[in-house]
Amino acid sequence: HGESASQAKVARMECDMLTRKVRLLESQYHALETAANRRQGDVEMRLAEQAARLQHYESLERELDDAVLTAATTSGGVWNGGGDDDDGKGGGRGGGGSEVDRAGSALS
């Protein structure tokens, strides 16, 4: 009878120790979960900011492309480099093609 009482006392002490350990681990888990949620929120906010920035840059790029194409079509697609030569082709750089023509084909 004395031996079983001793084993019961040891079992209760072990149970108390394991209960404290579980509570500690639970509190650590909750702290880690809170930190992870905070980090995830920060990352999602940064991602949203970057997505908005990207959308803005893409909009600016489309606007710039449209402006270049409009300028190319309103000038007849030929950029003469600022003056005419004797040959009447303009540009004075030779090669016959314009800067806009070469740039336009690169954009396509």
C-alpha positions as CSV (number, residue, x, y, z in Angstrom):
1,H,0.0,0.0,0.0
2,G,2.9,2.4,0.8
3,E,4.5,1.7,-2.6
4,S,1.4,2.6,-4.6
5,A,1.0,5.8,-2.6
6,S,4.6,6.7,-3.5
7,Q,4.0,5.9,-7.2
8,A,0.8,8.0,-7.1
9,K,2.7,10.9,-5.6
10,V,5.4,10.6,-8.3
11,A,2.7,10.4,-11.0
12,R,1.0,13.5,-9.7
13,M,4.3,15.4,-9.6
14,E,5.0,14.3,-13.2
15,C,1.5,15.3,-14.2
16,D,2.0,18.8,-12.6
17,M,5.3,19.2,-14.4
18,L,3.9,18.2,-17.7
19,T,0.9,20.5,-17.2
20,R,3.2,23.5,-16.6
21,K,5.2,22.5,-19.6
22,V,2.1,22.4,-21.8
23,R,1.0,25.8,-20.5
24,L,4.5,27.2,-21.3
25,L,4.4,25.7,-24.8
26,E,0.9,27.0,-25.4
27,S,2.0,30.5,-24.5
28,Q,5.1,30.3,-26.7
29,Y,2.9,29.0,-29.5
30,H,0.4,31.9,-29.2
31,A,3.3,34.4,-29.1
32,L,4.8,32.8,-32.3
33,E,1.3,32.8,-33.9
34,T,0.8,36.5,-33.1
35,A,4.3,37.4,-34.5
36,A,3.6,35.3,-37.7
37,N,0.2,37.0,-38.2
38,R,1.8,40.4,-37.7
39,R,4.6,39.5,-40.2
40,Q,2.0,38.1,-42.7
41,G,0.0,41.3,-42.4
42,D,3.2,43.4,-43.0
43,V,4.1,41.3,-46.1
44,E,0.6,41.5,-47.5
45,M,0.5,45.3,-47.0
46,R,4.0,45.6,-48.7
47,L,2.8,43.4,-51.6
48,A,-0.3,45.6,-52.0
49,E,1.9,48.7,-52.1
50,Q,4.2,47.1,-54.6
51,A,1.3,46.0,-56.8
52,A,-0.1,49.5,-56.8
53,R,3.3,50.9,-57.7
54,L,3.7,48.4,-60.5
55,Q,0.3,49.3,-61.8
56,H,1.2,53.0,-61.8
57,Y,4.5,52.3,-63.6
58,E,2.7,50.2,-66.2
59,S,0.2,53.0,-66.7
60,L,3.0,55.5,-67.2
61,E,4.7,53.1,-69.6
62,R,1.4,52.8,-71.7
63,E,1.0,56.6,-71.6
64,L,4.6,57.1,-72.8
65,D,4.2,54.5,-75.5
66,D,1.0,56.2,-76.7
67,A,2.7,59.6,-76.7
68,V,5.7,58.2,-78.7
69,L,3.3,56.5,-81.2
70,T,1.2,59.6,-81.5
71,A,4.3,61.8,-82.1
72,A,5.5,59.3,-84.7
73,T,2.2,59.2,-86.6
74,T,1.6,63.0,-86.4
75,S,5.0,63.7,-87.8
76,G,4.5,61.2,-90.6
77,G,6.7,58.6,-88.9
78,V,9.9,60.4,-90.0
79,W,12.1,62.2,-87.7
80,N,14.6,64.4,-89.6
81,G,17.0,64.9,-86.7
82,G,16.5,68.7,-86.6
83,G,17.3,69.8,-90.1
84,D,17.3,68.9,-93.8
85,D,20.3,68.0,-96.0
86,D,20.9,68.6,-99.6
87,D,19.4,65.3,-100.5
88,G,16.0,66.2,-99.0
89,K,15.9,63.0,-96.9
90,G,16.5,64.9,-93.7
91,G,18.5,64.0,-90.6
92,G,21.9,64.4,-92.2
93,R,22.9,61.0,-90.7
94,G,22.6,58.8,-93.7
95,G,21.0,55.4,-93.7
96,G,17.6,56.6,-94.9
97,G,15.6,55.4,-91.9
98,S,14.6,57.6,-89.1
99,E,15.3,57.2,-85.4
100,V,11.5,56.9,-84.8
101,D,11.2,54.2,-87.4
102,R,14.0,52.2,-85.7
103,A,12.6,52.8,-82.2
104,G,9.0,52.0,-83.4
105,S,10.1,48.7,-84.8
106,A,11.9,47.9,-81.5
107,L,8.7,48.7,-79.5
108,S,6.6,46.3,-81.6
